[in-house]
Amino acid sequence: MTTPHPPANSPQHDPAPTSGAATPTTGVGSGRSGYLYRKVALHLADHPDQVLKVGEITRAIGAPSSGAVFEALKKMAAAGHATHHRNPHRFQITQAGIDAAGTLPPAAPRTRSHGSAGGRQSRPAPVPRPNGTLYHPRRLGRGWDVEELRRLRTQQVPVLLYGPPGTGKTAMVEAAFPDLLTVAGTGDTVVDDFLGSYNPVPGGGYQFVHGPLVTAMREGRVLLVDDATLIPPRVLAVLYPAMDGRGTVTIPAHGNETVQAVDGFYIVAGHNPGVHGAVLTEALASRFTVHLHVTTDWDLARQLGVPKPVVAAAIDLNADLAAGKTVWAPQLRELLGFVKVRDQLGMSAALANLAGIAPQDARDDVTAALSRYTGTPITALALGKR
């Protein structure tokens, strides 16, 4: 039985599949057809959770012919890079398509030389971190975060990253700078944690061991001051002469030794505004030219296997967090942990665990949101009877 097409004035009507006005495509990699295929693939990769009509894609990428776009989409579907829904014709990229889009050369009209307004580049491959996990770059300015951080380093423009814990601030910096050194800030961090101290040596006596700030300055490396606003302001002051035009520090405990920074030295700091005890002083804020808000990448969470209802609950909870209606919301770190627990213990246990890791004063809010979006009664993970 043949399903009739909707009339032209129907809301579902999409004239895109007609191809009479277009020159048929001849191959993914050749000439104009290759350029169009890349534009279509990259547009779908930018909208991985959407099922798009051919006409919508045509308008979005500025293609002159919906028929040519339709041909490119059918090639993607035939390659397993897109799912083809019919009546009306709609397409959604698959995970294989997302992976393939990351290897495509940029489409000429889509990509401009670095520095041109509105320029976009093809999606870069994930970047390995020191612990072996992969970081998936995100858009920043006219490029990608990893590339832009490296560019800011060459220009000596210091960056302060801020946002909730677990959004990927440290992961982004680790991916951008393989030569990274880190100081993890707490209320107990002291000047020696930056400059160094005397340590006992075998056979008796002490030897001065320089700290990560000194090492970064001498070797031209990057220093990440993580949770910087938990460090007492008088301790953080040790960074300031290294960051301004002097580029030096003095080590009182080691005979007032003076250290001069060499080319490549760079400081990045992380700040979690909602953490108890975090204080962003004017002296610290003014040392960083760029203040970059880092939030959870919800599209990435879905791509990495977090169920859509769980992501939706997390988005809702983050909106409540921003409005002051709750005190905690899961970020990418917790959502990826959810996937690991689900794969080992099952969905029910993973939902229970996600509710259980919430702080006590936010647990009811998290439980309610997860139950609402998943349709599953949830309690914190606990052992059952024997």
C-alpha positions, 0 to 999 in steps of 0.5 A: 500500500502506498502512503500518499504524500501530504499536500503542499500546504501541509505543515509536514510538506518538505519540497526538498526531495525533488531533484530536478533543479539540481545537477546530480552529485557524482561522488562524495569527494569530487568537486562541488559534490564533495564540498556540499557533502562536507557542509551537510555532514558537518551541519548534522554533526553540529546538531546530533540530537535533531531529526532535520528535514531536507529543507531545514538543512538546505536553508541552514547551510545556504545551499542553492538546491535542496535536491543536491542536499537530499542526494548528499543526505542519501549518501550519508544514510547509505554509508551508515552515517545518518538515519533516514526517516520518511514521510516526510524525509528527515535525517539524523546523524549517527555516532559513526557519522559524528566520528566521520565528520571529525575527519572531514576536511573543512568545506571551503565556504564554511571555513575561513582563515583563522581570525576571520569573523564567523569562521568555523573549522571542522571538528577536531579529533578528541585530545588525549589527557595524561590519564589516558582519557579523551577530551572532546574539544568545544567551540570557543570564539572563532575556533576550538577551546584547546586551540584557542588556549594555546593561542592565548598562551603564545600571546601571554593572555592569562585565563581564569576558568570558572564554573561548577566542579565537574564541567571539564575545566581541568580536562580542557587545560590538560588537553591543551598543554601536555607540559602542564604542572598543577597546584591543587588549591585548598585553604591549607595551601602555603607559599612553599607549595608554589616556591618549594621547601627543604626536604630530608635526604637519605643519610641526613640533612636537607635539600631544597626542592623547587616548587611547581611555580619555579619549575614552570618559570625555568622550563617555560611550562604551563602552571594550572592553579586549580581551585585558586579561590580556595587559596588564602589571598596572601598566599596567592600573592606569590604569583603576581610578580611572575604574571606581571611585566617583571616575570620574576619571583624571589624565594626567601627560604632559599637565600632570596634566590631570584627566578626569571621566567623564560619564554613559554611560561604561562599561568591558568587558574580555575575557580568554582564560584559555588564552592564554600569558602571560595573568594575571588579577590579583585587582585586575583581577578584583575591578573587574568585578562580572559574570564571563561565560563565553563559549563557542561556540554549536554550534547557531548554527554548524550554522545558519550552514552548518557540517556536523554531523560537523565540529561534532561533532568540534569539540565532542569536541575542546573537551571534550578541551581542558577536560579537559587532553587537548589544547591547542587546539580550533576555536571559532566563528571557525574553523568559520565560516572552514571554511565560507568555505574549503569554499565556495571550495575544496571540502570536502576542502580545508576539512577539511585547512585546519582541521587545518592551522591548529591549533597543531603540538602539537594538530594530530594531535588535530584531524586524528584527530577530524575523520577520525573524525567525517567518515570522511575521511583528512585531512592539513594543506592543502598544494600538490600537484605541478605 
